[in-house]
Amino acid sequence: MNRNIKAVRTEDFLDKLPCGFLGNLPESAGAYAVGGSVRDAFVPDVIPRELDLLISHIPPRELLKILSKFGKARLVGKSFSVIKWNPTGLEGIDVTIPAIRDLALDNGCQIDPEFPIEEDLSQRDFTVDAMAVDLRTGEFIDPFDGKTDIQNRVLKVVKENTIVADAVRCIRGAYICIRCDLEPDEKTLSKIMSAAPLLRDIAPERIGEELKKALLHLPKPSGAFRLWQKWGILDVVLPELAEGVGVIQEGGWHAYDVFEHALNAVDSAPMDLEIRLAALFHDIGKPRRKKFDFDRDKATFYGHQNIGERMSRAILDRLKFPKDTIDRVSRMVRFHMFTHCETDKGIRRFIRNVGEDLIEPLFELRYADIEAQGTGRCDDMDREYFDCIQRILSDKPAINIADLAINGEDVMQYLGIGEGPDVGKALEYLLDMVIDEPELNERDKLFDLLSTYLWEMG
């Protein structure tokens, strides 16, 4: 069914540029809003992301100097056809330079600032992304009728070889369909499904970037992942997640299979990358741990959180995520099955094991997990437990070695030893005692404990 679309004003794009920027460009230079920023501007109920800018008829190094007057700017990518620009006080902008894109070329791209805007648009993926607005004249440039396709809710390729030329466009197609409420026409869908196996040859970090975009920019990413599964993308880029398709969770705790539960958890999680990654992967180990108990007519998944932690680390490492992100997400997966401790001592140990920095995101994951079960289970007890943990934390107990009243230097001097693992072992011993009895965290008492430690170690 066709829909009404929003009116697009040149001023909406100009407001995202620094004052005076266009005046700093040579008169011969072209300045255009392009790509997703133009596409999203037409779609009802979609808030356009950052501005995508194309600047023509100016050499890259000269353009870089002009951009740098207004904020940080750097060339990126193998072909250096994109500039990441962060104007002072404004959102970041991707600035592209017209280029001839051809897999036969070195780096798949050859910069040509004189390349006409229409020719540059002709090399883009889908018609809805091949639109531009001339920021100097206000002219709307739409050589492939992308505006009509938005009205008709259809996704179409620009050219016959659009998808096979860069298989990542299979994933982008799913993202655009969910973000803009489109469906691929028969030809486009056929090309996407035929090209999906080629994703095996795509640099893993590019897959990671597309995963990140879906999690951060789609209010409900589940729709994109369902398309990944339907179009043959999931088996190629996240086969571990695909293992959960059709894996029923008998026993009354879950209304959905493992795959659908994970997608619902992602939708229920806040738009935070680490929490949503943890939601996507929190039960990824279940298919490998499922056992059916015929006597009780239920399935068990003992230890799925442990194998899930290892699987999450492997996936995120493969997709080249930062090590800190890998660690935090994997730890959330490991601890998402936590039980409630009944004593303050137990809570302090729980905080120590999880890490104070992960307490809040871990509970956000728990709330999403419960909501995604689809059984109407209440999370009041977990919210009360979170409040209890906050009460404990408000007392600022010693949770880490750095919280102790003495440090490594004190330990070395008291025990008469040099640097080495024995210092860390002694501090861990002290922390273990202090977590159980916070009142022991005083210098004199800790030195007394060191005497005991020395005696116990022989």
Secondary structure as GFF3:
##gff-version 3
##sequence-region A 1 458
A	DSSP	alpha_helix	10	14	.	.	.	ID=ss1
A	DSSP	alpha_helix	21	24	.	.	.	ID=ss2
A	DSSP	beta_strand	30	34	.	.	.	ID=ss3
A	DSSP	alpha_helix	36	42	.	.	.	ID=ss4
A	DSSP	beta_strand	52	56	.	.	.	ID=ss5
A	DSSP	alpha_helix	60	68	.	.	.	ID=ss6
A	DSSP	beta_strand	71	76	.	.	.	ID=ss7
A	DSSP	beta_strand	82	87	.	.	.	ID=ss8
A	DSSP	beta_strand	93	96	.	.	.	ID=ss9
A	DSSP	beta_strand	99	101	.	.	.	ID=ss10
A	DSSP	three_ten_helix	106	108	.	.	.	ID=ss11
A	DSSP	beta_strand	109	111	.	.	.	ID=ss12
A	DSSP	alpha_helix	117	121	.	.	.	ID=ss13
A	DSSP	three_ten_helix	127	129	.	.	.	ID=ss14
A	DSSP	beta_strand	132	134	.	.	.	ID=ss15
A	DSSP	beta_strand	140	141	.	.	.	ID=ss16
A	DSSP	alpha_helix	146	151	.	.	.	ID=ss17
A	DSSP	beta_strand	154	155	.	.	.	ID=ss18
A	DSSP	alpha_helix	162	165	.	.	.	ID=ss19
A	DSSP	alpha_helix	168	180	.	.	.	ID=ss20
A	DSSP	beta_strand	183	184	.	.	.	ID=ss21
A	DSSP	alpha_helix	186	195	.	.	.	ID=ss22
A	DSSP	three_ten_helix	196	201	.	.	.	ID=ss23
A	DSSP	alpha_helix	204	217	.	.	.	ID=ss24
A	DSSP	alpha_helix	222	230	.	.	.	ID=ss25
A	DSSP	alpha_helix	234	237	.	.	.	ID=ss26
A	DSSP	alpha_helix	239	242	.	.	.	ID=ss27
A	DSSP	alpha_helix	258	268	.	.	.	ID=ss28
A	DSSP	alpha_helix	273	281	.	.	.	ID=ss29
A	DSSP	alpha_helix	286	289	.	.	.	ID=ss30
A	DSSP	beta_strand	291	293	.	.	.	ID=ss31
A	DSSP	beta_strand	298	300	.	.	.	ID=ss32
A	DSSP	alpha_helix	304	318	.	.	.	ID=ss33
A	DSSP	alpha_helix	323	335	.	.	.	ID=ss34
A	DSSP	alpha_helix	344	354	.	.	.	ID=ss35
A	DSSP	three_ten_helix	356	358	.	.	.	ID=ss36
A	DSSP	alpha_helix	359	372	.	.	.	ID=ss37
A	DSSP	alpha_helix	380	394	.	.	.	ID=ss38
A	DSSP	three_ten_helix	401	403	.	.	.	ID=ss39
A	DSSP	alpha_helix	408	415	.	.	.	ID=ss40
A	DSSP	alpha_helix	421	436	.	.	.	ID=ss41
A	DSSP	three_ten_helix	438	440	.	.	.	ID=ss42
A	DSSP	alpha_helix	443	456	.	.	.	ID=ss43
###
